[in-house]
């Protein structure tokens, strides 16, 4: 039987990338294989992100391109491909997408991915929108992960925080955790398949276990994953993201005393100003965040702490914006993701239209924010000059091997003529620091 071709384009976060791997795994059991040639596809899927309008616009552009391909094939009496949209934009816009794109066949929410095989049969005769709020369920088909060093593993989905700027509770739903046993089994399978590092995913990993009948929490899960049975050799466990005030002393203690849990936290702060944090519906102020950072650094040597910031949130004054710039410096953050405020459907902040900040001013503030992040990143990297650090090699570019430290610093290995391979752990002495990465040599 001839295999059908699927072309899938993934936009957005790591969880979306993992959803794409789930889709490919499921459809591999139903006579589909991935192609990188758009003109040969029998099925197109764009897996979308709704966090910022730019990502939404990219998704619409993809649909437009595929619609033109479909129209051209129809004019030549060729078999017509099916076009689907998945992910957060699908969950938000539902039936409106079929009206906007008359050539679109399927709108499917992220929680409905397990239904994909039966839905592909149904769209042979009619267009469909399926965005039901299903419970988090285990995938009965193997996830089709690309061969690499790191693998993603979802431990929970959804968010109960309802930050005023964020659409995630409306696209991913309320918090739902997987069982400890199912996570452990998948982790063992990943490592047995040759991966050396696992990144645990959740909108707020520190909320893990709250909705489960079994008595467990994130710290207990980390402890289990630090002591997996029948796994030979070294491996690493990372996680993202953490909500500041949900980080417990127990989690910090587990990481401090672990063998395999990496010393890095991604803790979105979003603003350094207390009034703006309250407008954002964040449950902390600057001093609370600062105390958390100081506690982590006091207990975990060489820990890296990264964050997220928004420039130009509605009503943010110049001085309030400068409080964010100051916060990055005072907290000595290692790195931060940045974005200008983008109003999202259904969120409270999107209704604050009378205090929106114009695009030019948001762009100006974002540029200043990015420069401060560059400065902080360079300062952080310079701390590791002349240090010898364990590197897990995860890429080779132009003949130069690169990898990451346990605390997630990218290191380019200068003496790459050594007998190296992906997935190898090596000791590297840091010789040079730049804004975004380190350079080092393997110790002789």
CORVENRA-V997179 format. One line per field, one symbol per residue. ss: DSSP state (A for helix, B for strand, O for the rest). psi: psi as a letter, one per 40 degrees, with the letter a starting at -180 (. if undefined). burial: b if it has 24 or more other ideal C-beta (glycine too) atoms within 12 Angstrom, else e. Layout:
ss=???
psi=???
burial=???
//
This chain:
ss=OOOBBBBBBBOOOAAAAAAAAAAAAAAAAAOBBBOOOAAAOOBBBBBBOOOOAAAAAAAAAAAAAAAAAAAAAAAOOOOOOBBBBBBAAAAAAOAAAAAAOOOOOBBBOAAAAAAAAAAAAAOOOOOBBBOOOOOOOOOOOOOOOOOOOBBBBBOBBOOOOOOOOOOAAAAOOOOBBOOAAAAAAAAAAAAAOOOOBBBBBOOOAAAOOOOOOOOOOAAAAAAAAOOOOOOOOOOBBBBBOBOAAAOOAAAAAAAAOOOOBOOBBBBOOBOOOAAAAAAOOOOOOAAAAAAAAAAAAAAOOOOBBBBBBBBOOOOOOAAAAAAAAAAAAAAOOOBBBBBBOOOOOOOOAAAOAAAOOOAAAAAAAAAAAAAAAAAAAAAAAAOOOOOBBBBBBBBBBOOBBBBBOOOOOBBBBOOOOOOOOOOOBBBBBBBBBOOOOBBBBBOO
psi=hhiihhhhhhiaidddddddddddddedeffiiiiehdeehdhhhhhihedidddddddddddddddddddddddefihhiihihiaddddddbddddddgeehdhhhideedeedddddddedeiiihhfigiihiiheihhghihadiiihhdiiihedfieeheddedeaihhiiidddddddddddddeeiehhhhiidgdeehedeidihiaddddddddefhifhiiiiihiiiihhdeehiddddddddeidehigihhghddiehddddddefhfiaddddddddddddddhieiihiaiihhfihehidddddddddddddefidiiiiiihhhiieiddeefdefihidddddddddddddddddddddddeeeheihihhhheihhfehiiaiidffhhhhhdgeeigiiiehhihhhhdihadeiihiihh.
burial=eeebbbbbbbbbbbbbbbbbbbbbbbbeeeebbbeeebeebbbbbbbbbbbbeebbebbbebbebbbebbeebeeeeeebbbbbbbbbbbbbbbeebbeebebbbbbbbbbbbbbbbebbeebeeebbbbbeeeebeebeeebbbeeebbbbbbbbbbbbbbbbbbbbbbbbbbbbbbbbebbbebbbebbeeebbbbbbbbbbbbbbbbebeeebbbbbbbbbbbebeebeeebbbbbbbbbbbbbbeebbebbbebebbbbbbbbbbbbbbeebbebbbbebbbeebbebbebbbeebebbbbbbbbbbbbbbbeeebbebbbbbbeebbbbbbbbbbbbbbbebebeeeeeeebeeeebeebbebbbebbeebbeebbebbeebebbbbbbbeeeeebbbbbbbbbbbbbbebeeebebbbbbebbbeebeeebbbbbbee
//
